[in-house]
Amino acid sequence: MTTPAQDNPAPQLLATQITRLEQLILSANLPGNLDGLLAYHILGGRHTSFAWNVDPMTPQWLRDNDDRLSDAPALAVLGYGLTEFPSTTSLLGRRHLAEGLPGLMRKDPFQADGVTFVNDPRQVVGLALAVNAVHETLPQAKAWLTEVLHDPRLRPATPLLTIFQQHARHLIGATSAFRPDIGSINDPVELAGIHWLATAPASVELPGTEALHGLRTRLLSGLLLELTEVSSAPRAALMLAAATHIVSASAHDLVLSRSHVGVLLRRFEDAMRQWRYDPDTLHDPIRWPIKSEREVQNIVWLILRTVFEDLVDEETLRKLGHSTYRADFGIPSLGLLIEVKYARKAADFKAFEKEIMQDLFGYLTDNEPYRKLAVFIYDESCSVQEHGTTRNALLSLPDITDVVIVSRPSHLPVLGRRKSAP
């Protein structure tokens, strides 16, 4: 007999893929290796099962590379070293940068053959770190790199190169608007690059929480199904950074979705079995009547708040024209509003349909992060013959994710009529 864990091969497959990514990074884990240094920078020196060995800030590395410390690749290595591995050799490293960068600044960064640092993600990021490291002694270097990274001749050949050039701009404080069309990108590594930028402050703008959830789902699927070739340490680092970030995300980010709201609310009727309304035969009967929408909101809050930590009640939305809108509940992490209704009679269902149709546009227009609406109706009248019609009518509207309708439990008396003792 198999266990649930055995029935689901995804965790073991993910562990295998993470091991494979680490092995690829390990192959570049050498002092001063540009692939290894960019991988280290992407991961922040974390998320690996091995000890890092890419630090170039040693007397040995500086001696071995003394004859090429004016070249762009070596200057980029120094940028990583001074930023990530400050040591007693930092003063010497800054002196090499201050001496070598002016020569690079005099060269044309847009050579016809394309062999230039702007087209190498490892170098462009390392040089951004380098100009920051010597800004006090060579302030013109940052201005030079800012101009290069905003030059109209800059035409990145791949989305991944665009991502690293954008990161370089961010490092030197020269960030420009960057709104990638996620839907047009299929390479999981490129998606992982966007995820990497999106999880760093002020690096990239994504259209709402829903886009980030979709991005994570696609790149994790791409990793598990091996939908891309991870052929270098930086590419492996991007995938590893995304995978570990997603796996370590909170239950909100990873597990819960809008569908879970409907699942929980559909348990309302079963949960009401324990709702107290004692008979007169008890010495001190306890009764919790449900007489209005307010009491229903209280119960819905108790159900949802135990699962959704960011549940907000009476969420006031942006004014639209002369109208002000206020939703009963909002769950920002899901981009979801929840509207609660209390039906006293069968005719109320028709009125609810009209009200929600009128309010829907106001609820979801320019009210980020909210994109969707769920409806919960408590039927005091037990007019079950109306439920299907109203549910179908509301679900046919755009952006309504779920309509849950429940009836009054039988042990609660009809409103206005006292329940007789058994």
Beta strands, then each sheet from edge to edge (+ up, - down):
strand 1: 312-316
strand 2: 326-331
strand 3: 336-343
strand 4: 372-379
strand 5: 400-407
sheet 1: 1+ 2- 3+ 4+ 5+
end
